[in-house]
């Protein structure tokens, strides 16, 4: 028994061949690999162009034409390429995954071809129910033409034709639309797709009598004057992307085989918005949604370029992420960086116009590039207590560059700090605090400090001790009213006189406040843990302005309850003036204070009426 088992296990096994369900493959292509049925025309153009390229490698003077004729739900594509023999038809057209451009030993030749993945004509089944190919080989001109006919059910036939079926080398492809897809083979649709995909192809491509190619790429029109070149590029951008650019940046990286142009958007966009760039591979449109082409900071441009070095993915609708793409991305980023540097050095008006729209993109670049920060320092605008200024100008005015990390903190202190002569930069906007902190690295000797509540309070004038002692009762009642909110009350004299009270806190105070609120709502275990985290963090403070007439009047009150209500009202008004988001406790306090003041006013009025 063991001997029989051993002999059975060593018996030769017959090899089997994978079977392909063409209908399933068509569904895979149309719904998963390709984003749209329109790619069928790109595949047809690709095959025709590659066939011409192959023929011209052997016969440099061979004609180079592609003609497309569309009508009545049918399309005919003729090319003057190298053609196919009967053996080629069986080997290439009927074998999924095999490509004549991926043969062993042809790696250098492959770089001249557009298609390399062996899907080829099968992509046409997304719109066609039947494909017929008639081809005559340029390598064996005496051989008769060969016909390959395939249906979307997976069947195909091959036969030889008479010599007059096609007299010249090349290939003709006939498509018959599948049900519901006739519109894809209409003349206007085919013309629009051919122009979109093939406008930059190096050969003569026409749809009927209408030329698709023939006009050079805008970056190849070298004989134009600089002014005429800018006009031509602006017109190209308007036609391609639908906007008039602020400026155009030529992208020429010969070592990477990249030529193109970047158009500067005329309006601001979010840094999170992914830019869609148009990329052509040897003249054929590869994708109009290339997102990884430029560094993330260059979100203010839209590119169109042609390359012969970047690799496409199998669907030929995006770029393959590899070292070459990374190197090209860095080189294109350097071109845009050089353009910015050139504007700063020689065209400040255009730079100012650009920065008025896209300062955010330049700030994003400058925070990682010290040289760019140094170059842009005199130009990048920041919100400050001295107005909208560059950091260079602001640092010249103030020995210490104070900044806040949030817009809310800035709004709290800006009016007061400005009146006291303290310069503050609003670092709450995207990238601003990072750039302020990087200032000493590019401007040696500059002192940068984050503004906190203690710094602001230290710049406010102290009140005469005798006057503050006289207000001790009032201050004690005011502090008692705000203590549950984690806020102290201090008395200072400051300008402007119109500000009765100033609410000051910082990140440490807000963290402590959040911890205390969480402790109140937690169970015993978590309350104990949160309580152990209590440190010596400063509390928020309400700074009352002793110079303000209202504060002087409120300070004369004797009723502790009325003092508490008035203090709560001043606290709420200070929060609103700082445009701070209100917590539920703050909203409740404002409502309570408002009602309390109304009751006090109504009660006083009634008392006076009664005395009358």
Secondary structure, DSSP 4 states (H G I P E B T S, - for coil): -HHHHHHHHTS----------HHHHHHHIIIII-SSTTHHHHHHHHHHHHHHHHHHHH-TTS--EEEEEEETTEEEEEE-S----HHHIIIIITSTT--GGG-TT-HHHHTT-S--SS-GGGGGGGTEEEEEEEEE-STTTTSPPEEEEEETTS-EEEEE--GGG--SSEEEEEEEEPTT-GGGGSHHHHHHHHHHHHTT-SSEEEETTEESS-SPPGGG-TTS-HHHHHHHHHHHHHHHHSS--S-EEEEEEGGGTEEEEEEEPSS---TTSPP-EEEEETTEEEEEEE-SSS-TT-TTEEEEEEESSSPB-TTSSSB--SHHHHHHHHHHHHHHHHHHHHHHHH-HHHHHHHHHHHHHHHHHHHTT-HHHHHHHTTT--EEETTEEE-HHHHHHH-SEEEEESSHHHHHHHHHHHHHTT--EEE--STTHHHHHHHHHHHSTT-EEEE--HHHHHHTSBPPPHHHHHHTHHHHHHHHHHHHTTTEEEEEEB-S-TT--EEEE--HHHHHHHHHHHHHHHS-HHHHHHHHHT---PPPEEEEEETTSHHHHHHHT---HHHHHHHHHHHHHHHHHHTTPPPPHHHHHHHHHHHHHHHHHHHHHHHHHHHH-
